[in-house]
């Protein structure tokens, strides 16, 4: 569903809110929905989705309208987490004495001594 369709459905639900919700809740949600409709672009669409997903009755109303229009894919709100870091390359280490291999799962893990050769493991390859 695109932003335009979401805005159209939000406008349609405004007069139905008193039938769907208690009068206090309906008045509060109507105000929030009008404010969200006034926001431009994607920010407004996100605000509309957030307001409409806040109550079971409005979610059911939206689902029914979307199903009738053939647009019944679920509305998902996704915001990427702040500070996402890409995967760090994993190191492959080996003992020079016996050939034992060890993979370093995270950069926080200390590199151990080989239990057989009692030598510090040496970096042989970087994967990832």
N, C-alpha and C positions, 0 to 999 in steps of 0.2 A: 504494500500500500504506500502510495507516495504522500508527500506533505499536503498536497491539495485535497486529496480524498479524505485524509485525516481531519483537515480543517472543515470540510463539508459536513462530515459526520459529527464533529464537535458542535457545529452550529445547529444541526438537527436535534441533538440531544438536549440542548438548553431548555426548550419548552417542556420536555418530558421529565426533567429532573424532579419536580415536585411529586410526580406520580411514582417515581422510582425510589425516592429517599424521603426521610423525615424532613420537615420544613426547614429546620435549622441547618441540617447537613446540606440540603439542596441549595439553600441560599449561599452558604459558604462556598460550595463547589461551583455554583454559577459564577460567583465573583472571581474565583481562581481561573475558571475556564475562559471568562471574558478577558482577563489579564493575559492568559496564555495565547489567546487568539490575536491579541494586539502585538505580541512579539513577532519580529520578522524571521523568516526562513526556518532553518533547522532548529534553532533554539526554541522557537515557538512550537514546533512539532514535538520536540522532546518534552516541553512543559505540558502540552495538551495530553500526550501519552501518560505522563506522570499523574496528572490530575484524574484522568478517566480510569486509570488502573488502581486508583486508591479505594474503590468501593466495589464489592461483589456485584451489586445491581447494575452499575455502569459497565463493568466488564462484560456481564451477560448481555446487556443491550448492544454493546459494540460487537460482540461475537455474533449475535443474531443478524445484525445489519451486514456485517462482513460476509457471513455465510450466504445471505440472500443475494449479495452482489457478486458472489463467486470469489471473494478476496479473503477467504478464511484462514490465511496463513497467520500464525500467532504474531502478535506485536511484541517484540523483544527490545528491551532497553539495554544497550551495551555501551559502556564507556570504558575505554582502555585504562588500566591501572597506571597511575603516575609512577615514574621511575623504573619502567620496565627496562631490563638489561638483556641483551641477547646472550645466548648460551656462550659460555667460555670454552675454548678448546680444551680437550682433555689430553693430558700427557701420558705417554706410555714410557715406563721406566724398566730398566733391566739391570740385573746384577752382572758385573763384568766377570766375576769368578765362576758362577754356576749357570748363568743364563735365565734365572728366575725372572718372570715378567710381572709387572704390577701396573694397573691403570689408576691414575689419580682421579677420583670421582669429582672432586671440587677443588678449587684453588685454595680453599681453607684447610685442606688436609695436609698434614706434615708428611714428608717423604720418609718412609721407614728404612731401617737397615735390613738387608737380606738376612733371613733367619738361618740360611744354610751357609752362605759364603761370608757372612758377617761384614759385608762391604756396603757402603752407601750405594743406593740405586742411582743409576745415571739415566738421564733423559735420552730416549732413543728415537722418539717420534712424537708429533703433535697431531691429534685427530680433531676433526670438527671444523 
